[in-house]
């Protein structure tokens, strides 16, 4: 992102939150920031338990971030993004083009 927008490179930072499922995972990283852009979500990869490894961590991650942002006095805006995985039907045959 910094190389795409070099004029604003000093205006933002990226942070990796190791375990988004922890209720306090975002508490420290949102302190002192104006805007939070949440771009994280587990990707299927080799997941065998889709609900436990993908859906629940994705849900808990965004909820935990929103709770932390709501407690941080400086946060004025929150931006969340999604993933193409959100519209993929795992029951759909893989050899058929998928159009949503």
Secondary structure, DSSP 8 states (H G I E B T S, - for coil): -TTTTGGGGGG------S-TTSTTTTTTTTTT-SEEEE------TT-S-HIIIIIHHHHHHHHHHHHHHHH-TT--EEEE---GGGG--TTS-TTS----
